[in-house]
Amino acid sequence: MSILRTVARVALGAAMTGAGITHLTVARQEFRAQVPDWFPVDPDVVVLVSGVVEVALGASFVALPKHRRTIGALLAGFFVVIFPGNIAQYVQHTDAFGLDTDTKRFARLFFQPVLVLWALYGGQVLGRRRP
């Protein structure tokens, strides 16, 4: 595995672990604001579960490099699954995390595919594989 892929994997894993911890602690209310109104589960439960998932995936991405492909694919899938929350934040004009204008919320939508690609690249799911 190249140094660039390793750095990508560790950086994303650390960021996800940190984000998951904030789901469970200091940013819980802001994350709750991102849960779509139509989602049939209590927003606090969604935030807690997603926080635990983020910590687990992030820490695993860092600590279990032999399983990077599986974890990278799971992480990419996670980013796809939570994307409706980002869309809902834009459509419902919800302020959270400094995204206080429709322009900022709309621009954020384009970052989600970057996260998907980052997870796939760091997990060595995309690109040239070495035996």
Backbone as CSV, one residue per row, in Angstrom:
resi,resn,N_x,N_y,N_z,CA_x,CA_y,CA_z,C_x,C_y,C_z
1,MET,0.848,-1.182,0.000,0.000,0.000,0.000,0.887,1.236,0.000
2,SER,0.546,2.205,-0.854,1.359,3.406,-0.966,1.201,4.295,0.266
3,ILE,2.167,5.163,0.431,2.121,6.099,1.553,0.901,7.018,1.417
4,LEU,0.604,7.455,0.195,-0.543,8.339,-0.023,-1.851,7.653,0.384
5,ARG,-2.012,6.386,0.013,-3.228,5.650,0.404,-3.285,5.468,1.917
6,THR,-2.143,5.201,2.504,-2.110,5.027,3.963,-2.500,6.322,4.656
7,VAL,-1.946,7.433,4.193,-2.296,8.731,4.772,-3.786,9.007,4.575
8,ALA,-4.314,8.725,3.391,-5.737,8.927,3.117,-6.592,8.077,4.054
9,ARG,-6.203,6.831,4.243,-6.959,5.913,5.107,-6.927,6.381,6.558
10,VAL,-5.749,6.702,7.056,-5.614,7.102,8.458,-6.310,8.446,8.710
11,ALA,-6.156,9.390,7.786,-6.794,10.699,7.956,-8.318,10.574,7.974
12,LEU,-8.861,9.805,7.033,-10.315,9.639,7.004,-10.796,8.866,8.227
13,GLY,-10.060,7.844,8.607,-10.436,7.073,9.796,-10.434,7.926,11.050
14,ALA,-9.412,8.763,11.194,-9.342,9.646,12.362,-10.464,10.681,12.339
15,ALA,-10.732,11.234,11.167,-11.812,12.217,11.048,-13.161,11.593,11.385
16,MET,-13.386,10.378,10.910,-14.657,9.697,11.191,-14.791,9.369,12.676
17,THR,-13.700,8.955,13.283,-13.733,8.669,14.718,-14.076,9.936,15.494
18,GLY,-13.435,11.029,15.127,-13.728,12.307,15.782,-15.154,12.757,15.564
19,ALA,-15.637,12.618,14.334,-17.019,13.002,14.035,-17.998,12.146,14.838
20,GLY,-17.703,10.863,14.930,-18.575,9.977,15.702,-18.625,10.357,17.169
21,ILE,-17.472,10.735,17.706,-17.428,11.158,19.111,-18.260,12.420,19.310
22,THR,-18.201,13.350,18.349,-19.014,14.560,18.495,-20.506,14.259,18.362
23,HIS,-20.861,13.218,17.585,-22.268,12.791,17.526,-22.756,12.426,18.928
24,LEU,-21.898,11.788,19.672,-22.271,11.270,20.983,-22.138,12.297,22.094
25,THR,-21.499,13.422,21.804,-21.212,14.388,22.874,-21.641,15.808,22.486
26,VAL,-20.703,16.634,22.092,-20.900,18.084,21.996,-21.760,18.571,20.835
27,ALA,-21.897,17.816,19.757,-22.637,18.295,18.585,-23.931,17.523,18.351
28,ARG,-24.398,16.875,19.379,-25.572,16.020,19.241,-26.791,16.770,18.705
29,GLN,-27.030,17.961,19.212,-28.206,18.723,18.778,-28.091,19.127,17.308
30,GLU,-26.915,19.559,16.884,-26.754,19.946,15.478,-26.933,18.745,14.559
31,PHE,-26.428,17.583,14.956,-26.630,16.392,14.138,-28.108,16.011,14.099
32,ARG,-28.813,16.196,15.200,-30.250,15.893,15.215,-30.990,16.750,14.196
33,ALA,-30.546,17.972,14.011,-31.196,18.871,13.051,-31.053,18.373,11.622
34,GLN,-30.105,17.487,11.373,-29.891,16.987,10.026,-30.698,15.741,9.700
35,VAL,-31.340,15.174,10.678,-32.161,13.990,10.423,-33.434,14.457,9.722
36,PRO,-33.732,13.906,8.546,-34.916,14.355,7.795,-36.202,14.188,8.597
37,ASP,-37.107,15.141,8.417,-38.401,15.088,9.110,-39.164,13.814,8.806
38,TRP,-38.996,13.291,7.585,-39.763,12.119,7.164,-39.186,10.806,7.695
39,PHE,-37.984,10.831,8.271,-37.364,9.589,8.725,-38.111,9.070,9.948
40,PRO,-38.530,7.794,9.941,-39.450,7.287,10.961,-38.819,6.877,12.300
41,VAL,-37.600,7.318,12.566,-36.930,6.963,13.818,-36.612,8.262,14.559
42,ASP,-36.692,8.219,15.879,-36.387,9.390,16.700,-35.017,9.947,16.315
43,PRO,-34.912,11.246,16.051,-33.637,11.834,15.630,-32.486,11.568,16.592
44,ASP,-32.746,11.564,17.890,-31.663,11.314,18.838,-31.121,9.895,18.705
45,VAL,-32.009,8.950,18.466,-31.571,7.565,18.254,-30.715,7.470,16.988
46,VAL,-31.142,8.150,15.932,-30.388,8.150,14.675,-28.988,8.709,14.900
47,VAL,-28.908,9.815,15.636,-27.609,10.449,15.891,-26.717,9.534,16.733
48,LEU,-27.273,8.925,17.742,-26.472,8.031,18.590,-25.978,6.816,17.809
49,VAL,-26.869,6.193,17.060,-26.476,5.007,16.285,-25.445,5.382,15.222
50,SER,-25.696,6.478,14.510,-24.732,6.871,13.472,-23.396,7.251,14.091
51,GLY,-23.410,7.832,15.278,-22.156,8.152,15.960,-21.360,6.905,16.307
52,VAL,-22.048,5.898,16.822,-21.377,4.629,17.147,-20.820,3.991,15.875
53,VAL,-21.604,4.016,14.800,-21.143,3.450,13.525,-19.916,4.211,13.021
54,GLU,-19.935,5.533,13.115,-18.790,6.325,12.666,-17.535,6.021,13.471
55,VAL,-17.677,5.913,14.782,-16.515,5.573,15.625,-15.988,4.199,15.246
56,ALA,-16.886,3.240,15.088,-16.462,1.870,14.755,-15.778,1.814,13.393
57,LEU,-16.378,2.434,12.381,-15.771,2.407,11.049,-14.462,3.195,11.023
58,GLY,-14.457,4.363,11.631,-13.252,5.192,11.630,-12.095,4.522,12.347
59,ALA,-12.346,4.023,13.542,-11.278,3.363,14.306,-10.802,2.095,13.599
60,SER,-11.734,1.361,13.010,-11.360,0.139,12.281,-10.526,0.453,11.047
61,PHE,-10.860,1.548,10.364,-10.116,1.935,9.166,-8.657,2.228,9.517
62,VAL,-8.443,2.798,10.697,-7.085,3.102,11.150,-6.396,1.847,11.690
63,ALA,-7.082,1.120,12.545,-6.446,0.049,13.314,-6.373,-1.301,12.609
64,LEU,-7.159,-1.495,11.563,-7.216,-2.797,10.902,-6.865,-2.686,9.414
65,PRO,-5.621,-2.319,9.106,-5.273,-2.115,7.697,-5.440,-3.359,6.828
66,LYS,-5.365,-4.542,7.397,-5.552,-5.753,6.593,-6.985,-5.882,6.080
67,HIS,-7.894,-5.188,6.721,-9.310,-5.232,6.337,-9.748,-3.929,5.661
68,ARG,-8.778,-3.169,5.156,-9.060,-1.837,4.603,-10.053,-1.869,3.446
69,ARG,-10.007,-2.903,2.613,-10.945,-2.955,1.478,-12.387,-3.077,1.958
70,THR,-12.604,-3.988,2.865,-13.960,-4.182,3.401,-14.432,-2.940,4.135
71,ILE,-13.572,-2.392,4.988,-13.964,-1.224,5.769,-14.136,-0.005,4.860
72,GLY,-13.263,0.151,3.881,-13.408,1.252,2.926,-14.726,1.173,2.171
73,ALA,-15.104,-0.027,1.753,-16.381,-0.207,1.054,-17.559,0.078,1.989
74,LEU,-17.474,-0.380,3.233,-18.536,-0.105,4.203,-18.644,1.390,4.489
75,LEU,-17.511,2.037,4.602,-17.501,3.472,4.857,-18.107,4.240,3.678
76,ALA,-17.758,3.843,2.466,-18.346,4.472,1.276,-19.866,4.266,1.276
77,GLY,-20.302,3.066,1.609,-21.738,2.793,1.696,-22.412,3.638,2.764
78,PHE,-21.742,3.821,3.879,-22.274,4.667,4.948,-22.485,6.095,4.449
79,PHE,-21.519,6.615,3.700,-21.651,7.973,3.165,-22.842,8.077,2.210
80,VAL,-23.093,7.027,1.471,-24.251,7.018,0.560,-25.553,6.992,1.376
81,VAL,-25.584,6.177,2.414,-26.791,6.026,3.225,-27.152,7.326,3.957
82,ILE,-26.172,8.086,4.402,-26.483,9.312,5.147,-26.715,10.523,4.236
83,PHE,-26.495,10.367,2.942,-26.655,11.480,2.012,-28.050,12.112,2.043
84,PRO,-29.134,11.338,2.210,-30.457,11.969,2.303,-30.548,13.005,3.434
85,GLY,-29.784,12.826,4.502,-29.760,13.825,5.566,-29.190,15.144,5.080
86,ASN,-28.170,15.070,4.233,-27.595,16.291,3.663,-28.578,16.963,2.711
87,ILE,-29.277,16.149,1.928,-30.291,16.698,1.022,-31.413,17.353,1.833
88,ALA,-31.845,16.677,2.893,-32.912,17.221,3.739,-32.488,18.542,4.370
89,GLN,-31.234,18.637,4.781,-30.761,19.881,5.371,-30.875,21.022,4.362
90,TYR,-30.577,20.738,3.097,-30.690,21.745,2.045,-32.157,22.081,1.756
91,VAL,-32.961,21.057,1.548,-34.366,21.250,1.166,-35.168,21.913,2.290
92,GLN,-34.868,21.546,3.530,-35.612,22.078,4.675,-34.992,23.365,5.232
93,HIS,-33.911,23.825,4.604,-33.243,25.079,5.008,-32.814,25.044,6.475
94,THR,-32.234,23.919,6.904,-31.831,23.737,8.292,-30.406,24.239,8.499
95,ASP,-30.239,25.135,9.468,-28.910,25.630,9.819,-28.247,24.658,10.785
96,ALA,-27.027,24.270,10.469,-26.222,23.441,11.365,-24.794,23.454,10.857
97,PHE,-23.857,23.443,11.765,-22.432,23.377,11.441,-21.964,24.509,10.540
98,GLY,-22.512,25.696,10.739,-22.108,26.834,9.929,-22.727,26.859,8.548
99,LEU,-23.541,25.884,8.234,-24.227,25.858,6.940,-25.530,26.634,7.112
100,ASP,-25.417,27.959,7.039,-26.541,28.826,7.359,-27.143,29.525,6.142
101,THR,-26.741,29.092,4.951,-27.360,29.609,3.727,-27.611,28.433,2.791
102,ASP,-28.542,28.613,1.889,-28.807,27.553,0.915,-27.594,27.312,0.022
103,THR,-26.843,28.343,-0.259,-25.642,28.183,-1.084,-24.641,27.260,-0.404
104,LYS,-24.405,27.467,0.880,-23.465,26.612,1.627,-23.988,25.179,1.720
105,ARG,-25.281,25.049,1.999,-25.856,23.705,2.106,-25.825,22.983,0.761
106,PHE,-26.051,23.710,-0.322,-26.004,23.116,-1.660,-24.580,22.694,-2.006
107,ALA,-23.617,23.541,-1.708,-22.210,23.218,-2.000,-21.778,21.965,-1.242
108,ARG,-22.280,21.792,-0.049,-21.912,20.619,0.752,-22.333,19.312,0.076
109,LEU,-23.419,19.356,-0.671,-23.895,18.145,-1.340,-22.826,17.557,-2.263
110,PHE,-21.996,18.411,-2.823,-20.969,17.941,-3.751,-19.753,17.350,-3.030
111,PHE,-19.670,17.528,-1.717,-18.563,16.949,-0.966,-18.801,15.473,-0.648
112,GLN,-20.054,15.053,-0.614,-20.356,13.655,-0.271,-19.735,12.659,-1.259
113,PRO,-19.804,12.890,-2.567,-19.116,11.970,-3.485,-17.603,11.943,-3.262
114,VAL,-17.045,13.060,-2.833,-15.606,13.102,-2.520,-15.308,12.158,-1.356
115,LEU,-16.174,12.168,-0.348,-15.978,11.261,0.784,-16.087,9.798,0.353
116,VAL,-17.036,9.513,-0.524,-17.188,8.140,-1.036,-15.906,7.715,-1.743
117,LEU,-15.418,8.555,-2.634,-14.184,8.238,-3.370,-12.981,8.138,-2.438
118,TRP,-12.926,8.998,-1.435,-11.838,8.974,-0.458,-11.825,7.641,0.282
119,ALA,-12.991,7.176,0.711,-13.078,5.892,1.416,-12.658,4.744,0.497
120,LEU,-13.097,4.784,-0.751,-12.744,3.718,-1.689,-11.260,3.751,-2.041
121,TYR,-10.700,4.948,-2.169,-9.268,5.071,-2.460,-8.429,4.631,-1.258
122,GLY,-8.753,5.146,-0.084,-8.006,4.783,1.124,-8.119,3.307,1.449
123,GLY,-9.247,2.722,1.093,-9.447,1.298,1.334,-8.895,0.420,0.226
124,GLN,-8.282,1.045,-0.743,-7.691,0.353,-1.891,-8.736,-0.438,-2.670
125,VAL,-9.959,0.087,-2.679,-11.015,-0.505,-3.486,-10.918,0.043,-4.908
126,LEU,-10.517,1.301,-5.027,-10.302,1.951,-6.326,-8.821,2.000,-6.640
127,GLY,-8.529,1.975,-7.905,-7.134,2.132,-8.327,-6.429,0.804,-8.498
128,ARG,-5.164,0.912,-8.798,-4.351,-0.272,-9.054,-4.061,-1.025,-7.763
129,ARG,-4.254,-2.308,-7.811,-3.981,-3.164,-6.644,-2.702,-3.942,-6.880
130,ARG,-1.963,-4.078,-5.833,-0.753,-4.900,-5.891,-1.032,-6.225,-5.213
131,PRO,-0.472,-7.284,-5.740,-0.733,-8.603,-5.136,-0.150,-8.728,-3.740
